[in-house]
């Protein structure tokens, strides 16, 4: 069974820092460029004088060590500073500058100071907030899907989605309202009819007939004595898990 969904991008780490305005306003960088980087020094300045002077001295020493063009810098608190480049950079040039800064023995972290925007998308599913914790960021094991949705939410059908995801599971309910119109044809690879619960082996129908077990199922082969049932003695009927539909819906 295959379906199309949007990809989950790499989770992004951004530093939002409010820096004091420099004495002379910097020229706006072209779209996609930045002329400022945020640096975390390995130790806070020990200079008793103004933080601007201490940062400027560190920046000049940093420039002389790695040869990168730094015009000026100012402290934004503790051991964090903003350094302004002599020219706006992007792409490979900016990546090389950040790599050189990170390699410096005095620098613990260097990141481009770029614009970010707040995550504005909230799904209209009424179950999202009260129940779908696994899509949020409140639990360690949750996937923080809202961060991906702010970049892309895929398409509304296989024709408009950029990615195909193959799900190998118990099958799927094609009539589920969250999945209707979003699935491609799949395949049933369960060779044992009793296990597949559909009366046959491999076929072109990946729909999930359910993995329920009745009392009669548990009393006869291949499930008799298999400990597949519910209850203390594993002999009580089992409701369907619809596991493949749950997984497909999560994706």
C-alpha positions in Angstrom: 0.0 0.0 0.0 1.4 3.4 -0.9 0.3 6.9 -0.4 1.5 10.4 -1.0 2.3 12.8 1.8 4.5 15.8 2.4 8.1 15.1 3.6 9.2 15.9 7.0 12.1 18.2 6.7 15.1 18.4 8.9 14.1 20.2 12.1 15.7 23.7 12.0 17.4 25.4 14.9 17.2 29.2 14.9 18.5 31.8 17.4 16.4 34.9 17.8 18.4 37.6 19.4 17.5 41.3 19.9 20.7 43.2 19.2 21.3 46.9 19.9 21.1 49.0 16.8 24.6 49.8 15.5 25.7 53.4 15.2 25.3 53.4 11.5 22.5 51.4 10.0 23.6 48.4 7.8 22.5 48.4 4.2 19.8 45.8 3.6 21.1 42.6 2.2 19.6 41.2 -1.0 17.1 38.4 -0.6 18.7 35.2 0.6 21.8 37.0 1.8 22.9 38.0 5.3 25.7 40.2 6.5 25.5 39.2 10.2 26.4 36.1 12.1 25.7 35.3 15.8 28.7 34.0 17.7 28.8 32.3 21.1 32.2 32.7 22.6 33.6 29.9 24.7 33.9 32.2 27.7 32.2 35.5 28.6 34.2 38.7 28.3 36.4 39.4 31.3 37.1 43.0 30.3 35.7 45.3 32.9 35.0 48.0 30.3 32.1 48.4 27.9 31.0 45.2 26.2 31.3 46.9 22.8 35.0 47.4 23.3 35.5 43.9 24.6 33.6 42.4 21.6 35.5 44.6 19.1 38.8 43.4 20.5 37.7 39.8 20.3 36.4 40.3 16.8 39.7 41.9 15.6 41.7 39.0 17.0 39.2 36.6 15.3 39.6 38.3 12.0 43.4 38.2 12.2 43.3 34.4 12.9 41.0 33.3 10.2 41.1 36.1 7.6 37.3 36.4 7.3 36.0 39.9 6.6 34.3 41.2 9.8 33.4 44.9 9.9 32.3 45.3 13.5 30.6 43.5 16.3 28.5 44.1 19.4 27.6 42.1 22.5 24.0 40.9 23.0 24.4 39.5 26.5 26.8 37.2 28.3 29.0 35.4 25.8 26.9 36.1 22.7 27.8 38.6 20.1 26.6 39.7 16.7 29.4 40.1 14.1 28.8 42.1 10.9 30.5 40.9 7.7 32.1 43.4 5.4 29.9 42.0 2.5 26.6 40.1 2.5 27.1 36.4 1.9 24.9 33.3 1.2 25.2 29.7 0.0 28.7 28.2 -0.1 30.4 31.4 0.8 28.4 31.9 3.9 28.8 28.2 4.8 32.6 28.5 4.5 32.6 31.6 6.8 30.5 29.8 9.4 32.8 26.8 9.2 35.9 28.9 9.7 34.3 30.7 12.7 33.2 27.4 14.3 36.7 26.0 13.9 38.2 28.9 15.9 39.3 27.9 19.4 37.6 30.9 20.9 34.2 30.2 19.3 31.7 27.7 20.6 28.9 28.4 18.1 28.4 30.4 14.9 25.0 30.8 13.1 23.7 33.0 10.4 21.6 35.9 11.7 18.6 35.6 9.4 15.0 36.3 9.5 12.6 33.7 10.8 8.9 33.7 11.1 6.5 32.3 13.7 4.7 29.1 13.0 1.2 30.2 12.1 -0.5 27.0 10.8 -2.9 25.3 13.2 -4.7 22.2 11.8 -8.5 22.3 11.8 -8.7 18.7 13.1 -10.7 19.0 16.4 -8.7 16.0 17.8 -5.3 17.7 17.2 -4.9 19.5 20.5 -6.7 17.2 22.9 -5.5 13.9 21.7 -2.9 13.9 18.9 0.1 14.6 21.2 2.4 12.6 19.0 2.1 15.3 16.3 3.0 18.1 18.7 6.1 19.1 20.7 4.9 18.7 24.2 6.3 15.2 24.7 9.9 14.0 24.1 8.7 11.3 21.7 6.5 13.6 19.6 7.5 14.5 16.1 6.8 18.3 16.2 4.9 18.1 12.9 3.8 21.7 13.1 7.4 22.7 12.3 7.2 20.8 9.1 3.7 22.1 8.3 5.1 25.7 8.4 7.2 24.8 5.4 4.9 22.5 3.4 1.7 20.6 4.0 1.9 18.5 0.8 -1.0 18.2 -1.6 -4.6 17.2 -1.3 -4.3 14.2 -3.7 -1.6 11.9 -5.1 -1.4 14.2 -8.2 -0.5 17.3 -6.1 1.7 15.7 -3.4 5.5 15.8 -4.0 6.4 12.5 -2.3 5.2 8.9 -2.3 5.5 7.0 0.9 5.3 3.2 1.0 3.7 1.8 4.1 4.3 -1.9 4.8 1.7 -2.8 7.5 -1.6 -4.5 8.0 -3.4 -2.8 5.1 -5.5 0.3 5.1 -9.1 1.5 5.2 -9.6 3.3 1.9 -12.9 4.7 3.2 -11.3 6.6 6.1 -12.2 10.3 5.7 -8.6 11.4 6.4 -7.2 9.1 3.7 -9.9 9.2 1.0 -8.5 10.4 -2.3 -4.9 10.4 -1.0 -3.9 6.8 -1.6 -2.4 4.9 -4.5 -3.1 1.3 -5.3 -1.1 -1.1 -3.2 -0.7 -4.9 -2.8 -1.5 -7.6 -0.3 1.6 -9.6 0.5 0.1 -11.8 3.2 0.3 -15.3 1.8 -1.7 -17.1 4.5 -5.4 -16.6 4.1 -6.2 -17.1 7.8 -3.7 -14.5 8.8 -4.7 -12.1 6.1 -8.3 -12.6 7.2 -9.5 -12.0 3.6 -9.9 -15.6 2.4 -6.9 -15.6 0.0 -3.2 -15.0 -0.3 -1.3 -12.4 -2.4 -3.6 -10.1 -4.4 -4.0 -6.5 -5.6 -6.3 -5.5 -2.8 -4.4 -3.9 0.1 -7.5 -3.0 2.0 -7.5 -4.0 5.7 -10.3 -6.5 6.5 -9.3 -6.2 10.2 -7.2 -8.4 12.4 -9.9 -9.3 14.9 -10.1 -12.8 16.4 -13.4 -14.4 17.4 -13.8 -17.1 20.1 -14.2 -19.6 17.2 -10.9 -18.4 15.6 -9.1 -18.9 18.9 -10.6 -22.4 19.3 -9.3 -23.6 16.0 -6.1 -23.8 14.0 -3.9 -21.8 13.3 -4.8 -19.7 16.4 -5.7 -22.4 18.9 -3.1 -22.4 21.7 -1.3 -19.4 20.0 -1.7 -17.0 22.9 -3.1 -14.5 20.5 -6.3 -13.7 22.4 -7.0 -11.2 25.1 -7.6 -11.9 28.8 -5.5 -13.7 31.5 -5.4 -16.9 29.5 -5.1 -15.3 26.1 -8.3 -17.0 25.0 -10.7 -14.0 24.7 -11.8 -12.4 21.4 -9.7 -9.6 20.1 -10.9 -6.4 18.4 -9.2 -5.1 15.2 -6.2 -2.8 15.7 -6.5 -1.1 12.3 -2.8 -0.6 12.7 -2.0 0.1 9.1 -4.7 2.8 8.9 -3.3 4.4 12.1 0.2 4.5 10.6 -1.0 5.8 7.3 -3.0 8.5 9.0 0.0 9.6 11.1 2.2 9.9 8.0 
